Amino acid sequence: MKSFSNDGSLLVKAPPRDPEMHYSLIGCTCAPAFQFEDFEMAKRSELLSINSAPKPFIEYLTYAD
């Protein structure tokens, strides 16, 4: 993904990423302490139900449910 218009529509899309060759860096801020068993990554469908305007961006950065 290279660029989006102001309304969130896709302008340029890069080829799909190979999960063996690429990774994502995510962050999780917790207080008082991080417990991995309590961590839950957001699902694509949940993100799209909250706001579907950046749909191409969300689809590019997340795995299908």
Kinemage of the C-alpha trace (Angstrom):
@kinemage 1
@onewidth
@group {chain A} dominant
@subgroup {mainchain}
@vectorlist {calphas} color= white
{ca met a 1} P 0.000 0.000 0.000
{ca lys a 2} L 1.543 3.244 -1.011
{ca ser a 3} L -1.113 5.921 -0.871
{ca phe a 4} L -4.723 6.725 0.013
{ca ser a 5} L -6.999 9.572 -0.915
{ca asn a 6} L -8.568 11.704 1.820
{ca asp a 7} L -11.728 9.587 1.821
{ca gly a 8} L -9.749 6.390 2.522
{ca ser a 9} L -10.152 4.887 -0.926
{ca leu a 10} L -7.255 2.959 -2.351
{ca leu a 11} L -4.956 4.695 -4.824
{ca val a 12} L -1.986 2.331 -5.171
{ca lys a 13} L -1.665 -1.184 -3.825
{ca ala a 14} L 1.544 -3.157 -3.424
{ca pro a 15} L 1.692 -6.909 -4.088
{ca pro a 16} L 0.659 -9.228 -1.218
{ca arg a 17} L 3.290 -9.781 1.463
{ca asp a 18} L 4.885 -13.160 2.113
{ca pro a 19} L 4.435 -13.928 5.843
{ca glu a 20} L 7.743 -15.821 5.822
{ca met a 21} L 9.597 -12.728 4.600
{ca his a 22} L 7.708 -9.843 6.252
{ca tyr a 23} L 6.515 -8.956 9.724
{ca ser a 24} L 4.563 -6.274 11.554
{ca leu a 25} L 5.697 -4.360 14.586
{ca ile a 26} L 2.828 -3.759 16.977
{ca gly a 27} L 2.636 -2.205 20.381
{ca cys a 28} L 0.563 -2.866 23.448
{ca thr a 29} L 0.673 -0.494 26.394
{ca cys a 30} L -0.586 -2.027 29.617
{ca ala a 31} L -0.792 -1.015 33.240
{ca pro a 32} L 0.083 -2.308 35.748
{ca ala a 33} L 1.826 -5.086 33.774
{ca phe a 34} L 1.612 -6.965 30.478
{ca gln a 35} L 0.224 -10.493 30.616
{ca phe a 36} L 0.479 -12.256 27.239
{ca glu a 37} L -2.510 -14.467 28.023
{ca asp a 38} L -4.639 -11.290 28.345
{ca phe a 39} L -3.508 -9.861 24.976
{ca glu a 40} L -6.009 -9.982 22.116
{ca met a 41} L -5.186 -8.801 18.592
{ca ala a 42} L -8.063 -6.954 16.932
{ca lys a 43} L -9.793 -8.878 14.146
{ca arg a 44} L -10.322 -7.406 10.687
{ca ser a 45} L -14.099 -7.743 10.955
{ca glu a 46} L -14.132 -5.893 14.297
{ca leu a 47} L -12.038 -3.025 12.954
{ca leu a 48} L -14.229 -2.713 9.864
{ca ser a 49} L -17.397 -2.707 11.989
{ca ile a 50} L -16.040 0.272 13.936
{ca asn a 51} L -14.964 2.271 10.882
{ca ser a 52} L -15.134 1.014 7.314
{ca ala a 53} L -13.772 4.206 5.690
{ca pro a 54} L -10.134 2.995 5.737
{ca lys a 55} L -11.165 -0.491 4.529
{ca pro a 56} L -8.305 -0.912 2.000
{ca phe a 57} L -5.756 0.032 4.658
{ca ile a 58} L -7.276 -2.307 7.263
{ca glu a 59} L -7.410 -5.161 4.747
{ca tyr a 60} L -3.770 -4.610 3.832
{ca leu a 61} L -2.549 -4.643 7.440
{ca thr a 62} L -4.665 -7.482 8.838
{ca tyr a 63} L -5.285 -11.145 8.129
{ca ala a 64} L -8.726 -12.311 7.065
{ca asp a 65} L -10.784 -13.669 9.980
